Amino acid sequence: MAENTGYLPIPKGFTTKAIHSSTDPDRWDSMCIVPPLVLSATFKHVKLGEYKYEYGRAGNPSRDVLEGSLSAIENAKYAVTFASGLGALTAIINCYTQGDHFVVGDDMYGGNYRLFEKVAKNLGVEITMVDATLIDNVKNAIKPNTKLIFIETPTNPLLKVFDIKAIAEIAKNNNALFCVDNTFLTPYFQRPLELGADLSSYSLTKYMNGHTDVIMGAVVTNNKEMHDKLRFLQNAMGIVPGPFDCSLVTRSLKTLSLRMQRHMSNSLAVAKFLESHPKVLKVLHPGLESHPNHALTKQQTSGHSGIMSMYIDGGRKESENFLKAIKLFIMAESLGGYESLAEIPSIMTHASLPAELLKELNITDNMIRLSVGLEDPEDLINDLDQALNAM
Ligand SMILES: Cc1ncc(COP(=O)(O)O)c(C=O)c1O
């Protein structure tokens, strides 16, 4: 726990809740410890108009168990799960209509960007993208029809950190809702609702599941009106996760706190090593004192996960050589799993961003994003060292 010094405390009882909430054996006739995996696509009605579950898209016991755990670990009233992280954002966007305006942080996962640019705009929603590190940029972007502010923090792949409390205040003063994509930190390290946000959205595919074997998303909220809309859209748009995947994520939440602690200590060890490496120009990791938002990170989070980026000394050729040389790190998209991954955002995860925006944001071909996994840190450091020296 030493690395959490100076950060917000981890909420008391977090791990106990993650292990026990929503999975009480007394709920089930068999008293099973592991909640049953209910695959049935439809359910018997007790009599006309009376049923426990109606149809698998509308509701499923394995999904209910997971949604119960997700809301419990964030001390929230509601959680709604979706077929993917993008499915969760699709549902949020569809709560709005033509003529509504969104203010959106300018640095985000390429798929989120594509959804705003190529899907939300087609619905007639107006979008202003801003660098939300400067609070005035958010304030100045607000219009009379602004209904939603959406940010990722820390951002993907630049690891910028935005002030959740300050942005929540702007949203509140302008009758807009505020959604934070909390994929990178999970409620173990960051609790946006407690800082004033209205919605926490997730790609559960990442740390929440943590085993690289599920694609899923969720929205967690205390806002009943938004919950009701999202619950309706989950069924009406058919963007539901399967029960087997739900049971896998329920399993994974039991070890979330242990995994996140290890991601944090491993990624800090790696970041400190890379900061001192002659082939590395700059390391982006909010847990480093050199990070411009390190103080804010400590004010609003309980730590940082395994996601980080670095600029290597070179260009595309050196980045390619690096990716060819890694042996333990695997060249692949995604993040948040037990295994360590490396990728070039400009060519892989963020290829859907226009070239000018990539340039403006400084997402260059010598920027490599790392997802530091749970392996032995000295093995990870040795692997990065040999790959950097082979560039
Ligand atoms: C921060 C963030 N949000 C959302 C998503 C989308 O999630 P999914 O891939 O589960 O649709 C991703 C995917 O990489 C992400 O990194």
The ligand as an SDF file (V2000), in Angstrom:
LIG
                    3D

 16 16  0  0  0  0  0  0  0  0999 V2000
  -11.1200    4.6100  -22.1290 C   0  0  0  0  0  0  0  0  0  0  0  0
  -11.9350    3.6790  -22.9920 C   0  0  0  0  0  0  0  0  0  0  0  0
  -13.2710    3.8280  -23.0430 N   0  0  0  0  0  0  0  0  0  0  0  0
  -14.0380    3.0290  -23.8180 C   0  0  0  0  0  0  0  0  0  0  0  0
  -13.4820    2.0410  -24.5970 C   0  0  0  0  0  0  0  0  0  0  0  0
  -14.3830    1.1810  -25.4630 C   0  0  0  0  0  0  0  0  0  0  0  0
  -14.6140   -0.0310  -24.8490 O   0  0  0  0  0  0  0  0  0  0  0  0
  -14.9260   -1.4150  -25.6230 P   0  0  0  0  0  0  0  0  0  0  0  0
  -13.6940   -1.7670  -26.3850 O   0  0  0  0  0  0  0  0  0  0  0  0
  -15.2600   -2.3500  -24.5040 O   0  0  0  0  0  0  0  0  0  0  0  0
  -16.0880   -1.1410  -26.5300 O   0  0  0  0  0  0  0  0  0  0  0  0
  -12.1110    1.8280  -24.5660 C   0  0  0  0  0  0  0  0  0  0  0  0
  -11.5060    0.7630  -25.3890 C   0  0  0  0  0  0  0  0  0  0  0  0
  -10.2970    0.6870  -25.5400 O   0  0  0  0  0  0  0  0  0  0  0  0
  -11.3000    2.6910  -23.7530 C   0  0  0  0  0  0  0  0  0  0  0  0
   -9.9670    2.5480  -23.7010 O   0  0  0  0  0  0  0  0  0  0  0  0
  1  2  1  0
  2  3  1  0
  2 15  2  0
  3  4  2  0
  4  5  1  0
  5  6  1  0
  5 12  2  0
  6  7  1  0
  7  8  1  0
  8  9  2  0
  8 10  1  0
  8 11  1  0
 12 13  1  0
 12 15  1  0
 13 14  2  0
 15 16  1  0
M  END
$$$$
